[in-house]
Amino acid sequence: MIQAPGSVPSGATAAEAALAADDSPMGDAARWAVGLLTAPDLAPDESTAGRFVPTFPARHARGFSATLEEWRTKGPFTVREYQPVAHKGWVVLSGPTGLRHTLSLTLDSTGLIRILALQPETVIPEIRTWDELEDTLRISGVDHSVLAARLTPGGTAVLHESAAARPMPTGSAYKLYVMRALVQAIESGELSWDDEVTVRPELRSLPTGDMQDLPDGSRVPVRETAYKMIAMSDNTGADLIADRLGRDAVERAVTASRHHDPSLLRPFLTSHEVFELGWGAPELRKAWAERDESGRRELLREIARPMTVRGSDLGETVHRLGLDWHMTAYDVLHVLEGLRHDSERDATGTVEHILTAYPGIPVDHAKWSRVYFKAGSCPGVMMFCWLLQDRAGTVHVLVLRQAADEQKPIGDGLFLRGLGARVINSGLLEAGPEHGEGAEPGTAPQHGEGADREATR
């Protein structure tokens, strides 16, 4: 049992040593959680409650100790890998038979554990070529899409793409548009980072994030709210900012970010609205599917009330009813590129601080000087995207998407996230395209030399 930072057990694995040396809130939480699994005795609920967010016990009807007791039967455990990334962490453990499990943790902004799960390890194959990536992503019942591109002042060079021009649901990628609209409001003087948003019942959403747990009337600075919206994908935070800006402002940001068909995102939905329409009263789904844009805006006015949906209500998929945020991979690329330009105009560094707060995976900062990341998920939807700038100043974008009619074949996202890490660490983004330089649909190639030949829209 690893007790404290720097306390390394004799004969420890390298992963145990890394875990012992991590003095961050994640390191502290991960050591404590591993200790629950490796301690001689089972910890009772009353001794563990203080480490979790107040809503955690409700997810364990029999008590967390019952779940913990079941987990401990798979041990004794040895720590094999430890990967902390900001407020998320993963510890790979092996049991006496060699079977490996992943202990996943998510912390709230105060360091309390919001999510703690133990599941069989998700094995991510090595990816050496784009064909290997495509073969790995071919899963029965799952649509997938890949876009890898290099950005230069001349345009976009497509390194690899599959179904990149197909509109697909993207989950929380919508927050990138909210961020762009916020930056515009800051630049115009309409808002400042020190202005505040106010938590109200009709704006409270479901997790991810922790702002939904704040009392009604809580006032939070825009800067902190935007940080949580991007770094923690805080749904309530995004909805509070969208409300403060106004729906029309976010819709203008969609158009300004070169979405291929902005009507797909009109009216622009908040997470609260997607949850309420998708998993609330069944007649709401029917009404949304049948109405035109004007009728849908009226429907949103009708449901402007405190949420009736709970997290346990989310099951069947609703993205094929238009209840999500549909984008092509090129749309994702364009909004990431727009945010990069927004950051470069921001003399305060606030935009860059927010966008680089959470890279999604462990990254080599000696190689990458800038990493933006956003994930998105809903039932039947998984999306991960990165913008990475190397030390030479070259910008790369990777977008991975999955969509299915049920959640099971997609899983919890560890597989797709892991594939993203494999690609980023493989060198594929820095190499030239396998079969010659590609071009974004609707573009004509510029004539230049070698890898600098680009395409512009």
JOCORPE-V685554 format. One record per pair of residues at least 12 apart in sequence whose C-alpha atoms are under 7 Angstrom apart, sorted by sequence separation. I is the first residue (numbers start at 1). J is the second residue. D is the distance in Angstrom with one decimal. If there is no record, write none. Layout:
# JOCORPE-V685554
i=I j=J d=D
i=I j=J d=D
This chain:
# JOCORPE-V685554
i=8 j=20 d=5.7
i=19 j=31 d=6.8
i=79 j=91 d=6.9
i=80 j=92 d=5.4
i=90 j=102 d=6.4
i=91 j=103 d=5.0
i=104 j=116 d=5.6
i=105 j=117 d=6.8
i=148 j=160 d=5.2
i=225 j=237 d=5.3
i=359 j=371 d=5.9
i=373 j=385 d=5.7
i=374 j=386 d=6.7
i=386 j=398 d=5.3
i=443 j=455 d=5.8
i=444 j=456 d=6.4
i=7 j=20 d=5.8
i=79 j=92 d=6.1
i=80 j=93 d=5.5
i=90 j=103 d=5.7
i=91 j=104 d=6.6
i=104 j=117 d=5.2
i=147 j=160 d=5.8
i=148 j=161 d=6.3
i=359 j=372 d=6.0
i=360 j=373 d=6.0
i=373 j=386 d=4.6
i=385 j=398 d=5.5
i=386 j=399 d=6.6
i=443 j=456 d=5.3
i=6 j=20 d=5.2
i=79 j=93 d=4.7
i=80 j=94 d=6.7
i=90 j=104 d=4.7
i=103 j=117 d=5.6
i=104 j=118 d=6.4
i=147 j=161 d=4.4
i=356 j=370 d=6.9
i=359 j=373 d=5.1
i=372 j=386 d=5.5
i=373 j=387 d=6.6
i=385 j=399 d=4.3
i=443 j=457 d=4.6
i=5 j=20 d=4.9
i=6 j=21 d=4.7
i=78 j=93 d=5.4
i=79 j=94 d=6.6
i=89 j=104 d=5.9
i=90 j=105 d=6.4
i=103 j=118 d=4.5
i=146 j=161 d=5.2
i=147 j=162 d=6.6
i=201 j=216 d=6.4
i=251 j=266 d=7.0
i=356 j=371 d=5.7
i=358 j=373 d=6.7
i=371 j=386 d=6.8
i=372 j=387 d=5.0
i=384 j=399 d=6.0
i=385 j=400 d=6.2
i=440 j=455 d=6.6
i=442 j=457 d=6.2
i=4 j=20 d=6.5
i=5 j=21 d=5.0
i=77 j=93 d=5.8
i=78 j=94 d=5.3
i=89 j=105 d=5.2
i=102 j=118 d=5.6
i=103 j=119 d=6.8
i=146 j=162 d=5.1
i=200 j=216 d=5.3
i=356 j=372 d=5.2
i=371 j=387 d=5.6
i=372 j=388 d=6.5
i=384 j=400 d=5.3
i=439 j=455 d=5.3
i=5 j=22 d=6.1
i=77 j=94 d=5.4
i=78 j=95 d=6.7
i=88 j=105 d=5.7
i=89 j=106 d=6.6
i=101 j=118 d=6.5
i=102 j=119 d=5.5
i=145 j=162 d=5.3
i=146 j=163 d=6.8
i=147 j=164 d=5.8
i=199 j=216 d=5.4
i=200 j=217 d=6.1
i=251 j=268 d=6.2
i=355 j=372 d=5.5
i=371 j=388 d=4.6
i=383 j=400 d=5.7
i=384 j=401 d=6.6
i=2 j=20 d=6.4
i=5 j=23 d=5.5
i=45 j=63 d=6.8
i=77 j=95 d=4.8
i=88 j=106 d=4.6
i=101 j=119 d=5.4
i=102 j=120 d=6.0
i=145 j=163 d=5.0
i=146 j=164 d=6.0
i=199 j=217 d=5.2
i=370 j=388 d=5.6
i=371 j=389 d=6.6
i=383 j=401 d=4.4
i=45 j=64 d=6.3
i=76 j=95 d=5.7
i=87 j=106 d=5.8
i=88 j=107 d=6.5
i=101 j=120 d=4.2
i=102 j=121 d=5.0
i=145 j=164 d=5.7
i=198 j=217 d=5.7
i=199 j=218 d=5.3
i=370 j=389 d=5.0
i=382 j=401 d=5.9
i=383 j=402 d=6.3
i=432 j=451 d=6.6
i=45 j=65 d=5.6
i=75 j=95 d=4.9
i=76 j=96 d=6.3
i=87 j=107 d=5.2
i=100 j=120 d=6.2
i=101 j=121 d=4.4
i=198 j=218 d=5.6
i=199 j=219 d=6.5
i=368 j=388 d=6.4
i=369 j=389 d=5.8
i=382 j=402 d=5.1
i=44 j=65 d=5.8
i=74 j=95 d=6.1
i=75 j=96 d=6.4
i=100 j=121 d=5.6
i=198 j=219 d=4.6
i=247 j=268 d=6.4
i=368 j=389 d=5.6
i=369 j=390 d=5.6
i=381 j=402 d=5.9
i=382 j=403 d=6.5
i=43 j=65 d=6.7
i=197 j=219 d=5.6
i=198 j=220 d=6.5
i=368 j=390 d=4.4
i=369 j=391 d=5.7
i=381 j=403 d=4.7
i=196 j=219 d=5.9
i=197 j=220 d=5.5
i=209 j=232 d=5.6
i=211 j=234 d=6.9
i=367 j=390 d=5.8
i=368 j=391 d=6.0
i=380 j=403 d=5.4
i=381 j=404 d=6.6
i=196 j=220 d=5.1
i=197 j=221 d=6.3
i=209 j=233 d=6.1
i=210 j=234 d=6.6
i=212 j=236 d=5.7
i=367 j=391 d=6.1
i=380 j=404 d=4.8
i=196 j=221 d=4.2
i=197 j=222 d=6.3
i=208 j=233 d=6.1
i=209 j=234 d=3.8
i=211 j=236 d=5.8
i=380 j=405 d=5.7
i=195 j=221 d=5.6
i=196 j=222 d=5.2
i=208 j=234 d=5.3
i=209 j=235 d=6.3
i=211 j=237 d=6.2
i=267 j=293 d=6.6
i=380 j=406 d=5.0
i=42 j=69 d=6.7
i=194 j=221 d=5.4
i=195 j=222 d=5.6
i=207 j=234 d=6.7
i=208 j=235 d=5.9
i=266 j=293 d=6.8
i=379 j=406 d=6.8
i=380 j=407 d=4.4
i=3 j=31 d=6.9
i=193 j=221 d=6.8
i=194 j=222 d=6.0
i=207 j=235 d=6.2
i=280 j=308 d=6.7
i=379 j=407 d=5.4
i=2 j=31 d=5.9
i=193 j=222 d=5.2
i=194 j=223 d=6.4
i=206 j=235 d=6.6
i=280 j=309 d=5.7
i=193 j=223 d=4.8
i=205 j=235 d=6.1
i=267 j=297 d=6.3
i=279 j=309 d=6.5
i=380 j=410 d=6.9
i=205 j=236 d=4.9
i=239 j=270 d=5.6
i=276 j=307 d=6.4
i=382 j=413 d=6.5
i=204 j=236 d=5.4
i=239 j=271 d=6.7
i=276 j=308 d=6.9
i=289 j=321 d=5.8
i=2 j=35 d=6.5
i=203 j=236 d=6.8
i=276 j=309 d=6.1
i=384 j=417 d=6.6
i=396 j=429 d=6.8
i=1 j=35 d=5.1
i=275 j=309 d=6.8
i=279 j=313 d=6.4
i=37 j=72 d=5.4
i=279 j=314 d=6.2
i=203 j=239 d=6.4
i=235 j=271 d=6.1
i=1 j=38 d=5.9
i=203 j=240 d=6.4
i=1 j=39 d=6.2
i=38 j=76 d=6.4
i=38 j=77 d=6.6
i=278 j=318 d=6.0
i=197 j=240 d=6.3
i=278 j=323 d=6.5
i=197 j=244 d=7.0
i=274 j=323 d=6.0
i=274 j=324 d=6.7
i=336 j=387 d=6.7
i=26 j=84 d=6.7
i=56 j=114 d=6.5
i=53 j=112 d=5.6
i=52 j=112 d=5.1
i=53 j=113 d=5.9
i=265 j=325 d=6.3
i=361 j=421 d=6.4
i=26 j=87 d=6.5
i=51 j=112 d=5.5
i=52 j=113 d=4.6
i=53 j=114 d=5.5
i=265 j=326 d=7.0
i=51 j=113 d=6.2
i=52 j=114 d=6.1
i=264 j=326 d=6.5
i=317 j=379 d=5.1
i=16 j=79 d=5.7
i=19 j=82 d=6.4
i=26 j=89 d=6.7
i=175 j=238 d=6.5
i=316 j=379 d=6.6
i=317 j=380 d=5.6
i=15 j=79 d=6.1
i=178 j=242 d=6.3
i=315 j=379 d=6.5
i=333 j=397 d=6.6
i=15 j=80 d=5.5
i=15 j=81 d=4.9
i=205 j=271 d=6.6
i=13 j=80 d=6.9
i=15 j=82 d=5.6
i=205 j=272 d=4.8
i=181 j=249 d=6.1
i=204 j=272 d=6.9
i=181 j=250 d=5.3
i=203 j=272 d=6.9
i=329 j=399 d=6.2
i=260 j=331 d=6.6
i=178 j=250 d=5.7
i=181 j=253 d=5.3
i=259 j=331 d=5.1
i=177 j=250 d=6.4
i=180 j=253 d=6.2
i=258 j=331 d=6.8
i=177 j=253 d=6.0
i=258 j=334 d=6.4
i=177 j=254 d=6.0
i=257 j=334 d=6.0
i=257 j=335 d=5.2
i=257 j=338 d=6.3
i=25 j=111 d=5.8
i=317 j=405 d=6.0
i=317 j=406 d=6.1
i=316 j=406 d=6.6
i=108 j=209 d=7.0
i=108 j=210 d=6.2
i=202 j=304 d=6.2
i=202 j=305 d=4.6
i=202 j=306 d=4.0
i=201 j=306 d=5.1
i=202 j=307 d=6.7
i=206 j=311 d=6.6
i=231 j=354 d=6.9
i=230 j=354 d=6.7
i=230 j=355 d=6.7
i=231 j=357 d=5.7
i=227 j=354 d=5.1
i=231 j=358 d=5.2
i=169 j=319 d=6.4
i=174 j=325 d=6.3
i=171 j=324 d=6.2
i=171 j=325 d=6.2
i=169 j=324 d=5.7
i=170 j=325 d=5.8
i=169 j=325 d=5.4
i=170 j=326 d=6.1
i=169 j=326 d=4.4
i=170 j=327 d=6.7
i=168 j=326 d=5.0
i=169 j=327 d=6.5
i=177 j=335 d=6.9
i=167 j=326 d=5.6
i=168 j=327 d=5.5
i=176 j=335 d=6.7
i=180 j=339 d=6.4
i=167 j=327 d=4.8
i=168 j=328 d=6.1
i=167 j=328 d=4.3
i=166 j=328 d=5.3
i=165 j=328 d=5.1
i=164 j=328 d=6.0
i=165 j=329 d=6.3
i=164 j=329 d=4.9
i=165 j=330 d=6.5
i=164 j=330 d=6.5
i=147 j=329 d=6.2
i=173 j=374 d=6.3
i=173 j=375 d=6.5
i=172 j=375 d=6.3
i=173 j=376 d=5.5
i=172 j=376 d=4.1
i=171 j=376 d=4.1
i=172 j=377 d=6.4
i=170 j=376 d=5.6
i=171 j=377 d=4.6
i=170 j=377 d=6.8
i=171 j=378 d=5.7
i=171 j=381 d=6.7
i=170 j=381 d=6.7
i=169 j=381 d=6.5
i=170 j=382 d=6.8
i=170 j=383 d=5.7
i=152 j=394 d=6.8
i=151 j=394 d=7.0
i=152 j=395 d=6.9
i=151 j=395 d=5.2
i=150 j=395 d=5.8
i=151 j=396 d=6.0
i=150 j=396 d=4.5
i=149 j=396 d=5.7
i=150 j=397 d=6.4
i=149 j=397 d=5.3
i=148 j=397 d=5.7
i=149 j=398 d=6.7
i=148 j=398 d=4.6
i=147 j=398 d=5.7
i=148 j=399 d=6.5
i=147 j=399 d=5.1
i=146 j=399 d=5.7
i=147 j=400 d=6.7
i=146 j=400 d=4.9
i=145 j=400 d=5.9
i=146 j=401 d=6.6
i=145 j=401 d=5.1
i=144 j=401 d=5.4
i=145 j=402 d=6.6
i=144 j=402 d=4.4
i=143 j=402 d=5.6
i=144 j=403 d=6.5
i=142 j=402 d=6.4
i=143 j=403 d=5.2
i=142 j=403 d=5.7
i=143 j=404 d=6.2
i=142 j=404 d=4.8
i=141 j=404 d=6.1
i=142 j=409 d=7.0
i=86 j=358 d=6.1
i=159 j=432 d=6.6
i=160 j=433 d=6.5
i=159 j=433 d=4.4
i=85 j=360 d=6.6
i=85 j=361 d=6.2
i=85 j=362 d=6.1
i=159 j=437 d=6.5
i=158 j=437 d=6.5
i=159 j=438 d=6.1
i=157 j=437 d=6.6
i=158 j=438 d=4.5
i=157 j=438 d=6.0
i=158 j=439 d=5.3
i=157 j=439 d=5.8
i=158 j=440 d=6.4
i=156 j=439 d=7.0
i=156 j=440 d=6.8
i=124 j=415 d=6.4
i=122 j=414 d=6.8
i=122 j=415 d=6.3
i=124 j=418 d=6.1
i=124 j=419 d=6.5
i=127 j=422 d=5.9
i=126 j=422 d=6.4
i=127 j=423 d=6.2
i=157 j=454 d=4.9
i=128 j=426 d=6.2
i=156 j=454 d=5.5
i=157 j=455 d=6.0
i=127 j=426 d=6.8
i=155 j=454 d=5.4
i=156 j=455 d=5.3
i=154 j=454 d=6.0
i=155 j=455 d=5.3
i=156 j=456 d=6.2
i=155 j=456 d=4.8
